[in-house]
Amino acid sequence: MTTPAYIHPSSYVDDGVELGAGTRIWHFSHILKGVKIGDRCNIGQNVVIGPDVEIGSGVKIQNNVSVYRGVTLEDEVFCGPSMVFTNILTPRAGFPRNRPEDDLRTVVKKGASLGANCTIVCGVTIGSYALIGAGTVVTKDVPAHGLVYGNPGRHRGWACHCGIVLETLGSPDHFGCPDCGRSYQLLADQQLVLLAERAACA
């Protein structure tokens, strides 16, 4: 039996919004027209989404986050409390932007986690299962499984599918997870590929 979406009475969901099964929208949030949200998402308090934003399934958006037009969140993305997406590189209150070159897209790939209070500058792509530290300012693309923190954000290492920071295993291009046992190899093009999966993560 399909579980219907839940919308707290204090929240507003505009006409033309698509909500997946089991998705929950909590207090004082506003979902604008044209938004598509997948199944089993959890939208926290005081969240604004849209218009025309696409969000996958299993996404968690914590309190006080705004997801603007131009942002796409794939499945199982985590947005920490009060993290920020920007939507214009050079904003001016007195000179509203409406040019094609200002229409920058931000994509957060499957399984990536964005820490509390981080800022994602518009136009970047966050790779799948990347881990962005709390308070980080991301100004450029992040590779899949990349561990990035600081201001500006810099690549500091690699993160497992389960979110644990990977350790080197005998050579600088071989990594393993001390928690779940997955192992990875870093290719010459700086792509991290899964070699083995000994045990499933919780």
Kinemage of the C-alpha trace (Angstrom):
@kinemage 1
@onewidth
@group {chain A} dominant
@subgroup {mainchain}
@vectorlist {calphas} color= white
{ca met a 1} P 0.000 0.000 0.000
{ca thr a 2} L 1.409 3.392 -1.042
{ca thr a 3} L 1.981 5.889 1.762
{ca pro a 4} L 0.669 9.345 0.794
{ca ala a 5} L 2.755 12.484 1.164
{ca tyr a 6} L 2.380 14.378 4.435
{ca ile a 7} L 2.175 18.185 4.517
{ca his a 8} L 2.130 19.983 7.867
{ca pro a 9} L -0.811 22.417 8.112
{ca ser a 10} L 1.544 25.392 8.539
{ca ser a 11} L 3.232 24.782 5.174
{ca tyr a 12} L 2.223 25.919 1.665
{ca val a 13} L 2.369 23.745 -1.430
{ca asp a 14} L 1.508 25.582 -4.647
{ca asp a 15} L -0.591 24.167 -7.472
{ca gly a 16} L 1.347 22.107 -9.973
{ca val a 17} L 3.727 20.535 -7.440
{ca glu a 18} L 4.426 16.782 -7.682
{ca leu a 19} L 5.086 14.984 -4.387
{ca gly a 20} L 6.187 11.354 -4.238
{ca ala a 21} L 4.839 8.670 -1.938
{ca gly a 22} L 5.928 8.909 1.674
{ca thr a 23} L 7.447 12.377 1.336
{ca arg a 24} L 7.023 14.577 4.426
{ca ile a 25} L 7.000 18.374 4.540
{ca trp a 26} L 7.296 19.883 7.997
{ca his a 27} L 6.501 23.246 9.622
{ca phe a 28} L 6.477 26.634 7.867
{ca ser a 29} L 7.845 25.468 4.527
{ca his a 30} L 6.864 26.628 1.030
{ca ile a 31} L 7.030 24.482 -2.103
{ca leu a 32} L 6.586 26.653 -5.210
{ca lys a 33} L 4.973 25.816 -8.533
{ca gly a 34} L 6.594 23.380 -10.923
{ca val a 35} L 8.590 21.530 -8.255
{ca lys a 36} L 8.952 17.751 -8.523
{ca ile a 37} L 9.904 15.828 -5.384
{ca gly a 38} L 10.427 12.066 -5.388
{ca asp a 39} L 9.438 9.375 -2.895
{ca arg a 40} L 10.412 9.176 0.788
{ca cys a 41} L 11.910 12.666 1.044
{ca asn a 42} L 12.055 14.567 4.314
{ca ile a 43} L 11.696 18.349 4.021
{ca gly a 44} L 12.451 20.099 7.299
{ca gln a 45} L 11.157 23.259 8.946
{ca asn a 46} L 11.339 26.650 7.200
{ca val a 47} L 12.445 25.255 3.825
{ca val a 48} L 11.714 26.999 0.506
{ca ile a 49} L 11.938 25.012 -2.736
{ca gly a 50} L 11.443 26.299 -6.252
{ca pro a 51} L 10.062 27.174 -8.552
{ca asp a 52} L 10.755 24.412 -11.105
{ca val a 53} L 13.246 22.471 -8.980
{ca glu a 54} L 13.695 18.704 -9.397
{ca ile a 55} L 14.466 16.576 -6.349
{ca gly a 56} L 14.990 12.813 -6.422
{ca ser a 57} L 13.886 10.148 -3.953
{ca gly a 58} L 15.185 9.616 -0.443
{ca val a 59} L 16.448 13.208 -0.149
{ca lys a 60} L 16.758 14.868 3.282
{ca ile a 61} L 16.660 18.657 3.495
{ca gln a 62} L 17.198 19.954 7.018
{ca asn a 63} L 15.807 23.157 8.544
{ca asn a 64} L 16.298 26.636 7.038
{ca val a 65} L 17.406 25.658 3.519
{ca ser a 66} L 16.345 27.385 0.263
{ca val a 67} L 16.607 25.389 -2.965
{ca tyr a 68} L 16.314 27.820 -5.871
{ca arg a 69} L 15.425 27.399 -9.529
{ca gly a 70} L 18.398 25.907 -11.364
{ca val a 71} L 19.291 23.440 -8.589
{ca thr a 72} L 18.817 19.702 -9.115
{ca leu a 73} L 19.158 17.237 -6.247
{ca glu a 74} L 19.482 13.592 -7.252
{ca asp a 75} L 18.451 10.604 -5.093
{ca glu a 76} L 19.580 10.370 -1.452
{ca val a 77} L 21.185 13.803 -1.245
{ca phe a 78} L 21.557 15.233 2.272
{ca cys a 79} L 21.332 19.011 2.795
{ca gly a 80} L 22.445 19.984 6.294
{ca pro a 81} L 20.807 22.675 8.453
{ca ser a 82} L 21.023 26.240 7.104
{ca met a 83} L 23.258 25.340 4.150
{ca val a 84} L 22.977 27.739 1.193
{ca phe a 85} L 22.601 27.459 -2.564
{ca thr a 86} L 23.298 30.700 -4.418
{ca asn a 87} L 21.514 31.376 -7.708
{ca ile a 88} L 23.302 34.388 -9.266
{ca leu a 89} L 27.065 35.005 -9.340
{ca thr a 90} L 26.936 38.831 -9.259
{ca pro a 91} L 23.599 39.906 -7.734
{ca arg a 92} L 22.438 43.526 -7.456
{ca ala a 93} L 19.172 44.556 -5.821
{ca gly a 94} L 18.850 47.506 -8.196
{ca phe a 95} L 19.734 45.544 -11.361
{ca pro a 96} L 17.681 42.330 -11.524
{ca arg a 97} L 19.350 39.667 -13.669
{ca asn a 98} L 17.416 37.964 -16.470
{ca arg a 99} L 20.114 37.026 -18.986
{ca pro a 100} L 20.920 33.549 -20.373
{ca glu a 101} L 24.461 33.742 -18.980
{ca asp a 102} L 23.000 34.145 -15.481
{ca asp a 103} L 21.002 30.919 -15.822
{ca leu a 104} L 23.570 28.756 -14.052
{ca arg a 105} L 22.744 25.169 -13.129
{ca thr a 106} L 23.815 23.492 -9.906
{ca val a 107} L 23.650 19.696 -9.760
{ca val a 108} L 24.128 17.579 -6.644
{ca lys a 109} L 24.612 13.948 -7.631
{ca lys a 110} L 23.268 10.847 -5.919
{ca gly a 111} L 24.214 10.266 -2.302
{ca ala a 112} L 26.200 13.472 -1.781
{ca ser a 113} L 26.101 15.172 1.632
{ca leu a 114} L 26.267 18.938 2.134
{ca gly a 115} L 27.237 19.874 5.684
{ca ala a 116} L 25.524 22.399 7.927
{ca asn a 117} L 26.035 26.058 6.959
{ca cys a 118} L 28.039 25.263 3.826
{ca thr a 119} L 27.571 27.466 0.749
{ca ile a 120} L 27.345 26.049 -2.777
{ca val a 121} L 28.084 28.767 -5.343
{ca cys a 122} L 25.825 28.395 -8.379
{ca gly a 123} L 27.035 26.635 -11.495
{ca val a 124} L 28.949 23.780 -9.858
{ca thr a 125} L 28.401 20.023 -9.882
{ca ile a 126} L 28.820 18.020 -6.681
{ca gly a 127} L 29.748 14.440 -7.560
{ca ser a 128} L 27.981 11.352 -6.275
{ca tyr a 129} L 28.725 10.455 -2.639
{ca ala a 130} L 30.853 13.566 -2.162
{ca leu a 131} L 31.120 14.860 1.399
{ca ile a 132} L 31.136 18.636 1.964
{ca gly a 133} L 32.210 19.736 5.431
{ca ala a 134} L 30.217 22.093 7.640
{ca gly a 135} L 30.776 25.754 6.819
{ca thr a 136} L 32.595 25.056 3.549
{ca val a 137} L 32.320 27.460 0.595
{ca val a 138} L 32.260 25.414 -2.632
{ca thr a 139} L 33.334 27.455 -5.668
{ca lys a 140} L 34.153 24.700 -8.171
{ca asp a 141} L 33.110 21.186 -9.142
{ca val a 142} L 33.645 18.374 -6.648
{ca pro a 143} L 34.489 14.847 -7.904
{ca ala a 144} L 32.506 11.776 -6.944
{ca his a 145} L 33.422 10.678 -3.394
{ca gly a 146} L 35.445 13.867 -2.894
{ca leu a 147} L 35.946 15.107 0.668
{ca val a 148} L 35.957 18.910 0.585
{ca tyr a 149} L 36.122 21.432 3.413
{ca gly a 150} L 37.421 24.907 4.198
{ca asn a 151} L 36.926 28.418 2.816
{ca pro a 152} L 37.307 28.211 -0.060
{ca gly a 153} L 36.629 24.485 -0.150
{ca arg a 154} L 39.611 22.330 -1.038
{ca his a 155} L 39.857 18.639 -1.819
{ca arg a 156} L 41.146 16.884 1.324
{ca gly a 157} L 40.520 13.187 0.657
{ca trp a 158} L 37.844 10.679 -0.266
{ca ala a 159} L 34.590 9.468 1.307
{ca cys a 160} L 32.999 6.032 1.217
{ca his a 161} L 29.469 5.344 -0.003
{ca cys a 162} L 28.563 5.150 3.688
{ca gly a 163} L 30.095 8.568 4.479
{ca ile a 164} L 33.197 7.481 6.402
{ca val a 165} L 36.501 9.062 5.328
{ca leu a 166} L 38.591 6.508 3.412
{ca glu a 167} L 42.067 5.386 4.486
{ca thr a 168} L 44.949 4.413 2.204
{ca leu a 169} L 45.622 0.697 1.918
{ca gly a 170} L 49.283 0.120 1.146
{ca ser a 171} L 49.534 2.374 -1.900
{ca pro a 172} L 48.472 5.989 -2.592
{ca asp a 173} L 45.858 4.896 -5.145
{ca his a 174} L 44.175 2.191 -3.048
{ca phe a 175} L 41.652 3.147 -0.374
{ca gly a 176} L 39.446 1.323 2.091
{ca cys a 177} L 36.641 2.114 4.505
{ca pro a 178} L 37.439 1.272 8.142
{ca asp a 179} L 33.727 0.980 8.896
{ca cys a 180} L 31.983 -1.021 6.169
{ca gly a 181} L 34.921 -2.680 4.396
{ca arg a 182} L 34.416 -1.285 0.911
{ca ser a 183} L 37.610 -0.793 -1.088
{ca tyr a 184} L 38.360 1.612 -3.929
{ca gln a 185} L 41.013 2.461 -6.491
{ca leu a 186} L 41.902 5.965 -7.676
{ca leu a 187} L 42.385 6.066 -11.452
{ca ala a 188} L 44.764 8.353 -13.332
{ca asp a 189} L 41.893 10.687 -14.226
{ca gln a 190} L 41.134 11.128 -10.497
{ca gln a 191} L 38.009 8.978 -10.584
{ca leu a 192} L 37.487 6.737 -7.568
{ca val a 193} L 36.063 3.321 -8.489
{ca leu a 194} L 34.615 0.685 -6.189
{ca leu a 195} L 36.690 -2.511 -6.148
{ca ala a 196} L 34.966 -4.639 -3.531
{ca glu a 197} L 32.080 -4.464 -1.124
{ca arg a 198} L 32.644 -6.746 1.833
{ca ala a 199} L 29.670 -5.662 3.875
{ca ala a 200} L 26.624 -3.447 3.501
{ca cys a 201} L 26.483 -0.178 5.406
{ca ala a 202} L 23.749 0.495 7.919
